[in-house]
């Protein structure tokens, strides 16, 4: 796990949830959380726009992950794409003993302890060298 990314994500706990949110002052969704944590950790994310809360395809997220310098890995990723339902993908940031994610139901960024309760679709690591 990338310690800088995890620390940046942990610092965002409590931030309000807002679909398509990219500013911690007004709210973040799961894509915004990953992008803001990456920015705060010194990386240069390229987040997608124009997506819905529910979608069958994760192609846009995968393309933007690569453009953001995220490298696919089979497990133990810094950023995880889970399937919370067959039509809803969700991004999370790995942190010690769990994950940080933007929880729409709770209305804020929160910490999810332990292993994920959802199937993992993809995982990525951030490059150790910042572009």
Rosetta constraint file for C-alpha pairs under 8 A:
AtomPair CA 1 CA 6 HARMONIC 7.37 0.50
AtomPair CA 1 CA 76 HARMONIC 7.02 0.50
AtomPair CA 1 CA 77 HARMONIC 6.66 0.50
AtomPair CA 1 CA 78 HARMONIC 5.24 0.50
AtomPair CA 1 CA 94 HARMONIC 6.59 0.50
AtomPair CA 1 CA 95 HARMONIC 7.12 0.50
AtomPair CA 1 CA 125 HARMONIC 7.75 0.50
AtomPair CA 2 CA 6 HARMONIC 6.18 0.50
AtomPair CA 2 CA 78 HARMONIC 6.11 0.50
AtomPair CA 2 CA 125 HARMONIC 7.71 0.50
AtomPair CA 2 CA 126 HARMONIC 7.25 0.50
AtomPair CA 2 CA 128 HARMONIC 7.91 0.50
AtomPair CA 3 CA 7 HARMONIC 6.02 0.50
AtomPair CA 3 CA 95 HARMONIC 7.79 0.50
AtomPair CA 4 CA 8 HARMONIC 6.15 0.50
AtomPair CA 4 CA 41 HARMONIC 5.37 0.50
AtomPair CA 5 CA 9 HARMONIC 6.18 0.50
AtomPair CA 5 CA 37 HARMONIC 5.92 0.50
AtomPair CA 5 CA 38 HARMONIC 6.03 0.50
AtomPair CA 5 CA 40 HARMONIC 7.72 0.50
AtomPair CA 5 CA 41 HARMONIC 5.31 0.50
AtomPair CA 5 CA 78 HARMONIC 7.62 0.50
AtomPair CA 5 CA 93 HARMONIC 7.75 0.50
AtomPair CA 6 CA 10 HARMONIC 6.11 0.50
AtomPair CA 6 CA 37 HARMONIC 7.76 0.50
AtomPair CA 6 CA 78 HARMONIC 7.76 0.50
AtomPair CA 6 CA 93 HARMONIC 6.63 0.50
AtomPair CA 6 CA 94 HARMONIC 6.18 0.50
AtomPair CA 6 CA 95 HARMONIC 4.83 0.50
AtomPair CA 6 CA 96 HARMONIC 7.60 0.50
AtomPair CA 7 CA 11 HARMONIC 6.22 0.50
AtomPair CA 7 CA 95 HARMONIC 7.51 0.50
AtomPair CA 8 CA 12 HARMONIC 6.74 0.50
AtomPair CA 8 CA 37 HARMONIC 4.95 0.50
AtomPair CA 8 CA 38 HARMONIC 7.50 0.50
AtomPair CA 8 CA 40 HARMONIC 5.88 0.50
AtomPair CA 8 CA 41 HARMONIC 6.00 0.50
AtomPair CA 9 CA 13 HARMONIC 7.05 0.50
AtomPair CA 9 CA 33 HARMONIC 7.17 0.50
AtomPair CA 9 CA 34 HARMONIC 7.53 0.50
AtomPair CA 9 CA 36 HARMONIC 7.94 0.50
AtomPair CA 9 CA 37 HARMONIC 4.96 0.50
AtomPair CA 9 CA 93 HARMONIC 6.75 0.50
AtomPair CA 9 CA 95 HARMONIC 7.89 0.50
AtomPair CA 9 CA 100 HARMONIC 6.26 0.50
AtomPair CA 10 CA 95 HARMONIC 7.45 0.50
AtomPair CA 10 CA 100 HARMONIC 6.51 0.50
AtomPair CA 10 CA 111 HARMONIC 7.70 0.50
AtomPair CA 12 CA 24 HARMONIC 7.52 0.50
AtomPair CA 12 CA 33 HARMONIC 7.71 0.50
AtomPair CA 12 CA 37 HARMONIC 7.67 0.50
AtomPair CA 12 CA 109 HARMONIC 6.67 0.50
AtomPair CA 13 CA 100 HARMONIC 7.38 0.50
AtomPair CA 13 CA 108 HARMONIC 7.46 0.50
AtomPair CA 13 CA 109 HARMONIC 4.85 0.50
AtomPair CA 13 CA 110 HARMONIC 5.08 0.50
AtomPair CA 13 CA 111 HARMONIC 6.96 0.50
AtomPair CA 14 CA 108 HARMONIC 5.56 0.50
AtomPair CA 14 CA 109 HARMONIC 5.19 0.50
AtomPair CA 14 CA 110 HARMONIC 6.24 0.50
AtomPair CA 15 CA 24 HARMONIC 5.94 0.50
AtomPair CA 15 CA 25 HARMONIC 7.51 0.50
AtomPair CA 15 CA 27 HARMONIC 6.12 0.50
AtomPair CA 15 CA 28 HARMONIC 7.02 0.50
AtomPair CA 15 CA 108 HARMONIC 5.39 0.50
AtomPair CA 15 CA 109 HARMONIC 5.28 0.50
AtomPair CA 16 CA 24 HARMONIC 7.32 0.50
AtomPair CA 16 CA 25 HARMONIC 8.00 0.50
AtomPair CA 16 CA 26 HARMONIC 6.87 0.50
AtomPair CA 16 CA 27 HARMONIC 4.51 0.50
AtomPair CA 16 CA 28 HARMONIC 6.41 0.50
AtomPair CA 16 CA 107 HARMONIC 5.84 0.50
AtomPair CA 16 CA 108 HARMONIC 4.14 0.50
AtomPair CA 16 CA 109 HARMONIC 6.35 0.50
AtomPair CA 17 CA 21 HARMONIC 7.31 0.50
AtomPair CA 17 CA 27 HARMONIC 4.85 0.50
AtomPair CA 17 CA 28 HARMONIC 5.00 0.50
AtomPair CA 17 CA 29 HARMONIC 5.57 0.50
AtomPair CA 17 CA 102 HARMONIC 6.13 0.50
AtomPair CA 17 CA 103 HARMONIC 6.75 0.50
AtomPair CA 17 CA 104 HARMONIC 5.98 0.50
AtomPair CA 17 CA 107 HARMONIC 4.76 0.50
AtomPair CA 17 CA 108 HARMONIC 4.40 0.50
AtomPair CA 17 CA 109 HARMONIC 6.40 0.50
AtomPair CA 18 CA 26 HARMONIC 7.41 0.50
AtomPair CA 18 CA 27 HARMONIC 4.72 0.50
AtomPair CA 18 CA 28 HARMONIC 5.09 0.50
AtomPair CA 18 CA 29 HARMONIC 5.41 0.50
AtomPair CA 18 CA 104 HARMONIC 7.67 0.50
AtomPair CA 18 CA 107 HARMONIC 7.66 0.50
AtomPair CA 19 CA 27 HARMONIC 7.93 0.50
AtomPair CA 19 CA 28 HARMONIC 6.80 0.50
AtomPair CA 19 CA 29 HARMONIC 5.14 0.50
AtomPair CA 19 CA 53 HARMONIC 7.46 0.50
AtomPair CA 20 CA 28 HARMONIC 6.84 0.50
AtomPair CA 20 CA 29 HARMONIC 5.85 0.50
AtomPair CA 20 CA 31 HARMONIC 7.54 0.50
AtomPair CA 20 CA 32 HARMONIC 6.84 0.50
AtomPair CA 20 CA 49 HARMONIC 7.22 0.50
AtomPair CA 20 CA 50 HARMONIC 7.94 0.50
AtomPair CA 21 CA 26 HARMONIC 7.07 0.50
AtomPair CA 21 CA 27 HARMONIC 5.09 0.50
AtomPair CA 21 CA 28 HARMONIC 4.01 0.50
AtomPair CA 21 CA 29 HARMONIC 5.37 0.50
AtomPair CA 21 CA 32 HARMONIC 5.70 0.50
AtomPair CA 22 CA 26 HARMONIC 7.95 0.50
AtomPair CA 22 CA 27 HARMONIC 6.74 0.50
AtomPair CA 22 CA 28 HARMONIC 5.31 0.50
AtomPair CA 22 CA 29 HARMONIC 7.42 0.50
AtomPair CA 22 CA 32 HARMONIC 4.65 0.50
AtomPair CA 22 CA 33 HARMONIC 7.47 0.50
AtomPair CA 22 CA 35 HARMONIC 7.68 0.50
AtomPair CA 22 CA 36 HARMONIC 7.11 0.50
AtomPair CA 23 CA 27 HARMONIC 5.76 0.50
AtomPair CA 23 CA 28 HARMONIC 6.24 0.50
AtomPair CA 23 CA 32 HARMONIC 7.51 0.50
AtomPair CA 23 CA 36 HARMONIC 7.70 0.50
AtomPair CA 24 CA 28 HARMONIC 5.96 0.50
AtomPair CA 24 CA 36 HARMONIC 7.84 0.50
AtomPair CA 27 CA 108 HARMONIC 7.85 0.50
AtomPair CA 28 CA 32 HARMONIC 4.93 0.50
AtomPair CA 28 CA 33 HARMONIC 5.62 0.50
AtomPair CA 28 CA 102 HARMONIC 6.81 0.50
AtomPair CA 28 CA 108 HARMONIC 7.96 0.50
AtomPair CA 28 CA 109 HARMONIC 7.60 0.50
AtomPair CA 29 CA 33 HARMONIC 5.98 0.50
AtomPair CA 29 CA 102 HARMONIC 5.34 0.50
AtomPair CA 29 CA 103 HARMONIC 7.75 0.50
AtomPair CA 29 CA 104 HARMONIC 7.59 0.50
AtomPair CA 30 CA 34 HARMONIC 6.36 0.50
AtomPair CA 30 CA 90 HARMONIC 6.47 0.50
AtomPair CA 30 CA 91 HARMONIC 5.33 0.50
AtomPair CA 30 CA 92 HARMONIC 6.73 0.50
AtomPair CA 30 CA 101 HARMONIC 6.06 0.50
AtomPair CA 30 CA 102 HARMONIC 4.87 0.50
AtomPair CA 30 CA 103 HARMONIC 7.78 0.50
AtomPair CA 31 CA 35 HARMONIC 6.19 0.50
AtomPair CA 31 CA 47 HARMONIC 6.73 0.50
AtomPair CA 31 CA 48 HARMONIC 7.81 0.50
AtomPair CA 31 CA 91 HARMONIC 6.44 0.50
AtomPair CA 32 CA 36 HARMONIC 5.89 0.50
AtomPair CA 32 CA 47 HARMONIC 7.44 0.50
AtomPair CA 33 CA 37 HARMONIC 5.97 0.50
AtomPair CA 33 CA 101 HARMONIC 7.07 0.50
AtomPair CA 33 CA 102 HARMONIC 6.63 0.50
AtomPair CA 33 CA 109 HARMONIC 7.82 0.50
AtomPair CA 34 CA 38 HARMONIC 6.05 0.50
AtomPair CA 34 CA 79 HARMONIC 7.52 0.50
AtomPair CA 34 CA 91 HARMONIC 7.29 0.50
AtomPair CA 34 CA 92 HARMONIC 7.13 0.50
AtomPair CA 34 CA 93 HARMONIC 6.62 0.50
AtomPair CA 35 CA 39 HARMONIC 6.16 0.50
AtomPair CA 35 CA 45 HARMONIC 5.48 0.50
AtomPair CA 35 CA 46 HARMONIC 7.39 0.50
AtomPair CA 35 CA 47 HARMONIC 6.30 0.50
AtomPair CA 36 CA 40 HARMONIC 6.07 0.50
AtomPair CA 37 CA 41 HARMONIC 6.10 0.50
AtomPair CA 38 CA 42 HARMONIC 6.32 0.50
AtomPair CA 38 CA 43 HARMONIC 5.04 0.50
AtomPair CA 38 CA 44 HARMONIC 6.74 0.50
AtomPair CA 38 CA 45 HARMONIC 6.34 0.50
AtomPair CA 39 CA 43 HARMONIC 5.07 0.50
AtomPair CA 39 CA 44 HARMONIC 5.88 0.50
AtomPair CA 39 CA 45 HARMONIC 6.67 0.50
AtomPair CA 42 CA 130 HARMONIC 6.70 0.50
AtomPair CA 43 CA 130 HARMONIC 5.54 0.50
AtomPair CA 43 CA 131 HARMONIC 6.91 0.50
AtomPair CA 44 CA 68 HARMONIC 6.15 0.50
AtomPair CA 44 CA 69 HARMONIC 7.69 0.50
AtomPair CA 44 CA 130 HARMONIC 7.74 0.50
AtomPair CA 44 CA 131 HARMONIC 7.11 0.50
AtomPair CA 45 CA 65 HARMONIC 7.91 0.50
AtomPair CA 45 CA 67 HARMONIC 7.47 0.50
AtomPair CA 45 CA 68 HARMONIC 4.32 0.50
AtomPair CA 45 CA 69 HARMONIC 7.33 0.50
AtomPair CA 46 CA 64 HARMONIC 5.90 0.50
AtomPair CA 46 CA 65 HARMONIC 7.48 0.50
AtomPair CA 46 CA 67 HARMONIC 6.16 0.50
AtomPair CA 46 CA 68 HARMONIC 5.01 0.50
AtomPair CA 47 CA 61 HARMONIC 7.88 0.50
AtomPair CA 47 CA 64 HARMONIC 5.93 0.50
AtomPair CA 47 CA 65 HARMONIC 7.71 0.50
AtomPair CA 47 CA 68 HARMONIC 7.53 0.50
AtomPair CA 48 CA 60 HARMONIC 6.68 0.50
AtomPair CA 48 CA 61 HARMONIC 6.65 0.50
AtomPair CA 48 CA 64 HARMONIC 6.11 0.50
AtomPair CA 51 CA 55 HARMONIC 7.84 0.50
AtomPair CA 53 CA 88 HARMONIC 6.79 0.50
AtomPair CA 54 CA 87 HARMONIC 5.39 0.50
AtomPair CA 54 CA 88 HARMONIC 4.70 0.50
AtomPair CA 54 CA 89 HARMONIC 7.32 0.50
AtomPair CA 55 CA 87 HARMONIC 5.08 0.50
AtomPair CA 55 CA 88 HARMONIC 5.73 0.50
AtomPair CA 55 CA 89 HARMONIC 7.28 0.50
AtomPair CA 56 CA 86 HARMONIC 7.08 0.50
AtomPair CA 56 CA 87 HARMONIC 4.87 0.50
AtomPair CA 56 CA 88 HARMONIC 6.98 0.50
AtomPair CA 58 CA 62 HARMONIC 6.30 0.50
AtomPair CA 58 CA 89 HARMONIC 7.17 0.50
AtomPair CA 59 CA 63 HARMONIC 6.20 0.50
AtomPair CA 60 CA 64 HARMONIC 6.19 0.50
AtomPair CA 61 CA 65 HARMONIC 5.97 0.50
AtomPair CA 62 CA 66 HARMONIC 6.51 0.50
AtomPair CA 63 CA 67 HARMONIC 6.42 0.50
AtomPair CA 64 CA 68 HARMONIC 5.99 0.50
AtomPair CA 65 CA 69 HARMONIC 6.56 0.50
AtomPair CA 65 CA 70 HARMONIC 5.23 0.50
AtomPair CA 65 CA 71 HARMONIC 7.71 0.50
AtomPair CA 65 CA 124 HARMONIC 7.94 0.50
AtomPair CA 66 CA 70 HARMONIC 5.21 0.50
AtomPair CA 66 CA 71 HARMONIC 6.54 0.50
AtomPair CA 69 CA 126 HARMONIC 6.30 0.50
AtomPair CA 69 CA 127 HARMONIC 6.28 0.50
AtomPair CA 69 CA 131 HARMONIC 7.92 0.50
AtomPair CA 70 CA 124 HARMONIC 5.52 0.50
AtomPair CA 70 CA 125 HARMONIC 5.48 0.50
AtomPair CA 70 CA 126 HARMONIC 4.76 0.50
AtomPair CA 70 CA 127 HARMONIC 6.46 0.50
AtomPair CA 71 CA 124 HARMONIC 5.05 0.50
AtomPair CA 71 CA 125 HARMONIC 5.23 0.50
AtomPair CA 71 CA 126 HARMONIC 6.32 0.50
AtomPair CA 71 CA 127 HARMONIC 7.01 0.50
AtomPair CA 72 CA 77 HARMONIC 7.96 0.50
AtomPair CA 72 CA 122 HARMONIC 7.37 0.50
AtomPair CA 72 CA 123 HARMONIC 5.80 0.50
AtomPair CA 72 CA 124 HARMONIC 4.30 0.50
AtomPair CA 72 CA 125 HARMONIC 6.51 0.50
AtomPair CA 73 CA 77 HARMONIC 6.32 0.50
AtomPair CA 73 CA 122 HARMONIC 7.87 0.50
AtomPair CA 73 CA 123 HARMONIC 5.62 0.50
AtomPair CA 73 CA 124 HARMONIC 5.30 0.50
AtomPair CA 73 CA 125 HARMONIC 6.69 0.50
AtomPair CA 74 CA 122 HARMONIC 7.66 0.50
AtomPair CA 74 CA 123 HARMONIC 6.53 0.50
AtomPair CA 75 CA 123 HARMONIC 6.22 0.50
AtomPair CA 76 CA 123 HARMONIC 7.33 0.50
AtomPair CA 77 CA 94 HARMONIC 7.06 0.50
AtomPair CA 77 CA 123 HARMONIC 4.87 0.50
AtomPair CA 77 CA 124 HARMONIC 4.77 0.50
AtomPair CA 77 CA 125 HARMONIC 5.03 0.50
AtomPair CA 78 CA 93 HARMONIC 5.84 0.50
AtomPair CA 78 CA 94 HARMONIC 5.06 0.50
AtomPair CA 78 CA 95 HARMONIC 7.96 0.50
AtomPair CA 78 CA 123 HARMONIC 7.24 0.50
AtomPair CA 78 CA 124 HARMONIC 5.91 0.50
AtomPair CA 78 CA 125 HARMONIC 4.85 0.50
AtomPair CA 78 CA 126 HARMONIC 6.63 0.50
AtomPair CA 79 CA 91 HARMONIC 6.86 0.50
AtomPair CA 79 CA 92 HARMONIC 5.76 0.50
AtomPair CA 79 CA 93 HARMONIC 4.69 0.50
AtomPair CA 79 CA 94 HARMONIC 6.09 0.50
AtomPair CA 79 CA 123 HARMONIC 5.80 0.50
AtomPair CA 79 CA 124 HARMONIC 5.28 0.50
AtomPair CA 79 CA 125 HARMONIC 6.40 0.50
AtomPair CA 79 CA 126 HARMONIC 7.94 0.50
AtomPair CA 80 CA 91 HARMONIC 5.57 0.50
AtomPair CA 80 CA 92 HARMONIC 5.20 0.50
AtomPair CA 80 CA 93 HARMONIC 6.33 0.50
AtomPair CA 80 CA 94 HARMONIC 7.24 0.50
AtomPair CA 80 CA 120 HARMONIC 6.99 0.50
AtomPair CA 80 CA 121 HARMONIC 7.83 0.50
AtomPair CA 80 CA 122 HARMONIC 6.04 0.50
AtomPair CA 80 CA 123 HARMONIC 4.54 0.50
AtomPair CA 80 CA 124 HARMONIC 6.53 0.50
AtomPair CA 81 CA 89 HARMONIC 6.53 0.50
AtomPair CA 81 CA 90 HARMONIC 5.55 0.50
AtomPair CA 81 CA 91 HARMONIC 4.60 0.50
AtomPair CA 81 CA 92 HARMONIC 6.56 0.50
AtomPair CA 81 CA 120 HARMONIC 5.98 0.50
AtomPair CA 81 CA 121 HARMONIC 5.55 0.50
AtomPair CA 81 CA 122 HARMONIC 5.04 0.50
AtomPair CA 81 CA 123 HARMONIC 6.09 0.50
AtomPair CA 82 CA 89 HARMONIC 5.66 0.50
AtomPair CA 82 CA 90 HARMONIC 5.20 0.50
AtomPair CA 82 CA 91 HARMONIC 6.37 0.50
AtomPair CA 82 CA 92 HARMONIC 7.76 0.50
AtomPair CA 82 CA 118 HARMONIC 6.05 0.50
AtomPair CA 82 CA 119 HARMONIC 5.63 0.50
AtomPair CA 82 CA 120 HARMONIC 4.27 0.50
AtomPair CA 82 CA 121 HARMONIC 5.31 0.50
AtomPair CA 82 CA 122 HARMONIC 7.06 0.50
AtomPair CA 83 CA 87 HARMONIC 7.70 0.50
AtomPair CA 83 CA 88 HARMONIC 5.90 0.50
AtomPair CA 83 CA 89 HARMONIC 4.55 0.50
AtomPair CA 83 CA 90 HARMONIC 6.19 0.50
AtomPair CA 83 CA 118 HARMONIC 6.00 0.50
AtomPair CA 83 CA 119 HARMONIC 5.62 0.50
AtomPair CA 83 CA 120 HARMONIC 6.28 0.50
AtomPair CA 83 CA 121 HARMONIC 6.38 0.50
AtomPair CA 84 CA 88 HARMONIC 5.72 0.50
AtomPair CA 84 CA 89 HARMONIC 6.03 0.50
AtomPair CA 84 CA 90 HARMONIC 6.58 0.50
AtomPair CA 84 CA 118 HARMONIC 5.52 0.50
AtomPair CA 84 CA 119 HARMONIC 7.31 0.50
AtomPair CA 85 CA 89 HARMONIC 7.14 0.50
AtomPair CA 91 CA 101 HARMONIC 6.95 0.50
AtomPair CA 92 CA 99 HARMONIC 6.11 0.50
AtomPair CA 92 CA 100 HARMONIC 5.74 0.50
AtomPair CA 92 CA 101 HARMONIC 4.84 0.50
AtomPair CA 92 CA 102 HARMONIC 7.76 0.50
AtomPair CA 93 CA 99 HARMONIC 5.46 0.50
AtomPair CA 93 CA 100 HARMONIC 5.19 0.50
AtomPair CA 93 CA 101 HARMONIC 6.54 0.50
AtomPair CA 94 CA 98 HARMONIC 6.26 0.50
AtomPair CA 94 CA 99 HARMONIC 4.57 0.50
AtomPair CA 94 CA 100 HARMONIC 6.51 0.50
AtomPair CA 95 CA 99 HARMONIC 5.11 0.50
AtomPair CA 95 CA 100 HARMONIC 6.65 0.50
AtomPair CA 97 CA 113 HARMONIC 5.89 0.50
AtomPair CA 97 CA 114 HARMONIC 5.60 0.50
AtomPair CA 98 CA 111 HARMONIC 7.05 0.50
AtomPair CA 98 CA 112 HARMONIC 5.57 0.50
AtomPair CA 98 CA 113 HARMONIC 4.18 0.50
AtomPair CA 98 CA 114 HARMONIC 4.65 0.50
AtomPair CA 98 CA 115 HARMONIC 6.38 0.50
AtomPair CA 98 CA 116 HARMONIC 7.81 0.50
AtomPair CA 99 CA 111 HARMONIC 5.74 0.50
AtomPair CA 99 CA 112 HARMONIC 5.11 0.50
AtomPair CA 99 CA 113 HARMONIC 6.36 0.50
AtomPair CA 99 CA 114 HARMONIC 7.68 0.50
AtomPair CA 99 CA 116 HARMONIC 7.98 0.50
AtomPair CA 100 CA 109 HARMONIC 7.02 0.50
AtomPair CA 100 CA 110 HARMONIC 5.77 0.50
AtomPair CA 100 CA 111 HARMONIC 4.58 0.50
AtomPair CA 100 CA 112 HARMONIC 6.13 0.50
AtomPair CA 101 CA 109 HARMONIC 5.49 0.50
AtomPair CA 101 CA 110 HARMONIC 5.66 0.50
AtomPair CA 101 CA 111 HARMONIC 6.47 0.50
AtomPair CA 101 CA 112 HARMONIC 7.34 0.50
AtomPair CA 102 CA 107 HARMONIC 7.73 0.50
AtomPair CA 102 CA 108 HARMONIC 5.81 0.50
AtomPair CA 102 CA 109 HARMONIC 4.07 0.50
AtomPair CA 102 CA 110 HARMONIC 6.24 0.50
AtomPair CA 103 CA 107 HARMONIC 5.87 0.50
AtomPair CA 103 CA 108 HARMONIC 5.56 0.50
AtomPair CA 103 CA 109 HARMONIC 5.71 0.50
AtomPair CA 103 CA 110 HARMONIC 6.53 0.50
AtomPair CA 104 CA 108 HARMONIC 6.70 0.50
AtomPair CA 112 CA 116 HARMONIC 7.86 0.50
